[in-house]
Amino acid sequence: MTDVMEADLSSEDSIEPVTIDHIVPDDLEVGAFIIYEGRPFSFLHKDEGCAPLIFKSETGPPRLIELLPTEYIHKIALGEIKRPGRKNIAGLNAEPESYRHDEKFEALPKKAREVAGLKDLYVEEFARRIRDAEERGERFARNETNALIVREIVDAALPKDVHPPAMRSARSILRWLQRSELKKGSPMANVHGNYQRPYNRKISQRVLDLIATIIREQADTLPHALRPGIIRGQVNTKIKEINLEESLQIPPVRTTTVTSEFNRYDGWIRLAATKGKHAADLEFGAVGKLVRPTRINQHWELDHHSIDLIPILGSTELGQMLSKSALGRLDITLAIDVYSGYPVGFYPSFEGTGLLPSLMCIAHGVQEKTYVAQRFPHISGSLLAHGKPTKVRFDRAREYVGRQMARSLRRVGIGFELARPRFPDDKPYIERFFGTLENDFVSWLKGRTGSSPRDRGAANPAKEAAIELDDFVALLHEYFITVYARRPQRGLDWETPEQRWLRGLRNYKPRLLTPDEQARVDVLASIEVKVNAGREGIQWRNKHYQSPELQSIRRTSGNFGVRKNSMTPLIGRISLRDVGVIFVSVPNTDTPSEIAVPCTAAAAHGRTVWQDEVVQALLRQKKKNPQSKIDYEDGFSALFRRSIGCMGIKTDKASKLGSSRGAVTAARFTGVMVDGVCKHALTRLVRDGTALDLFGQLAAQDKSQAVCEENINAINTDDEDIVDIYDDMPADEIDMSDLLGEED
């Protein structure tokens, strides 16, 4: 169409009208071949403007044909030109049933359509000869002799790079013709049956996993004598034992089944025999599948996920409504037991990804969930999973590869393993669980954001948000207990996760935290630090810790006594949720023990590690002393007041809402949901707000209706009036810089 675009637009007579002959049909590309007059031709090119399509012959003497696009379309419609694997244009005038057949045909794999298209060439040639004979008053019989004639003609007309069907005997061609006539020329007539009907596997996944497990076990004992027959005998023996123990009727496996699975492991077996199973796992992964563990708590998978939902802050435990303004998206860290598929632990929060949500999730999974009956009495059932896992698998995020994660898990006797980089299939169960959670649960809630703008559509999650944080926690528990855990799953041989977990309890007793571990505050969600204790106590991040018990340790700590001025090196443990206390390990004792050493600054008690970092950053920005108790308390109070304003809570000063990310950071600083799902989502917010006497001020304000209406109008400001303070801010500065702005 270049000649049209370059025409002189000043003269209407010089503009050539655009017709179908100016374009190339969308089913043609260079090299595509057609069957015309019984011979194959390939498409060469088409000149610009109203020019013909040029084809060259692929067999016989060289020949070029020229057809205008309108001629080409007309001959396609009449059947004079055939395109293997393409729908005939005559199908546009077909009945609705033909339309459905065409849709099914286009949805098939490319190879299936190509093979069916080749078969249609033989059928169409046979049908053409039948029609031509009828026009002459003759008869072209449907017999094997004529089928062989058709086969020779079509084989000779096919291009050299196109291979005819392997099974094209005379009887096969007659069957193709019969199917096409019965289905009225549908393109689905000669598609192989395996592509048309679903294949329902009759062998249970448990049997296949059993075969894989025995192959891996025998790779250590009999690597050179590993044969399908040996594997089959051991598998059938194990099946008999399972049938007796669990009163099942699993049929014995056949040789073909074992051989098929054995062949899949062939490369893995060879490498495992020479370099070991670990090297084979790194090279081949799990050979297309991961074998489930054989008992509960043998293997957990853990990961973070951003929930596609915007909640509101809601009301306190006593029913006082704080804010109905929309917050930002919250995150969830979740662990799942691979054997049963049961969600063992979870931690929804605004902490994002980090060490705190990971360790709090594991701590929640280990404990017995007795709080469910007290907090949510309306839920029929409870979270059954508990106990320490043998190992936890997670990816290579920064919080997972650090030393603090390994130290925390070592304190309670939990192992871990890292997934391979750029291999998401190493954690398939937790990744699939997140997809189910979004589609099956979150997508039905008000305020959902969707996973993409297309999924969100015309919805406005910030205006539609109506789910309170604590209500979301209750709904999450109800979904896990009454829906997900009680729904049969194909990967569990149509058992429910609850049934699989209860069956696993009969053969394995979960490992609980020991009494010594339970006595240690936040034994998991804490970090270990090396500190030096002197006469003035311990100094850590501009905070001082002192107690008589600490000085008593110094007097009995070996070479570092009171007569020396040297500092006493010790190991301390600080909770990620409270920097106000450091737990010091007592040296030279037969059993591990700790003493609690409080911080001398009362304002630091109850602060998380991240809150402490933000407060100290503010003090440094304001040229204040981070070690000053008064400055620390004033800094925290200023940031806390600003944070509750960002979340839409009415304060004595009129304040505008920030962006969704600002609300998320504010919720994180005020400690919303930081204590986990065992407590109310706003427990810390109420505690610190009461200590600062903020809620007394709010109650006084509620007595004035005018002030209430003014603040409500300020909270419900239109989107145009909301100032997003993050647009020009680097991502690594968002967490602190949102709250470190200048005071009004």
Secondary structure, 3 states (H helix, E strand, C coil): CHHHHCCCCCCHHHCCCCCHHHCCCCCCCCCCEEEECCEEEEEEEECCCCCCEEEEECCCCCCEEEECHHHHHHHHHHCCEECCCCCCHHHHHCCHHHHHHHHHHHHCCHHHHHHHHHHHHHHHHHHHHHHHHHHCCCCCCCCHHHHHHHHHHHHHHCCCCCCCCCCCCHHHHHHHHHHHHHCCCCCCCCCCHHHHCCCCCCCCHHHHHHHHHHHHHHHHHCCCCCCHHHHHHHHHHHHHHHHHHHCCCCCCCCHHHHHHHHHHCHHHHHHHHHHCHHHHHHHHCCCCCCCCCCCCCCCEEEEEEECCECCEEEECCCCCEEEEEECCCCEEEEEEECCCCCEEEEEEECCCCCHHHHHHHHHHHHCCCCHHHHHCCCCCCCCCCCCECCEEEECCCHHHHCHHHHHHHHHCCCEEEECCCCCHHHCHHHHHHHHHHHHHCHHHCCCECCCCHHHHCCCCHHHHCCCEHHHHHHHHHHHHHHHHHHCCEHHHCCECHHHHHHHHHCCCCCECCCHHHHHCCCCCCEEEEEEEEECCEEEECCEEECCHHHHHHHHCCCCCCCCCCCCEEEEEEEECCEEEEEEEECCCCCCCCEEEEEECCHHHCCCCHHHHHHHHHHHHHCCCCCCCHHHHHHHHHHHHHHHHHHCCCCCCCCCCCCCHHHHHHHHHHCCCCCCCCCCCCCHHHHHHHHHCCHHHHHHHHHCCHHHHHHHHHHHCCCHHHCCCCCCCCCHHHHHHHCCCCCCC
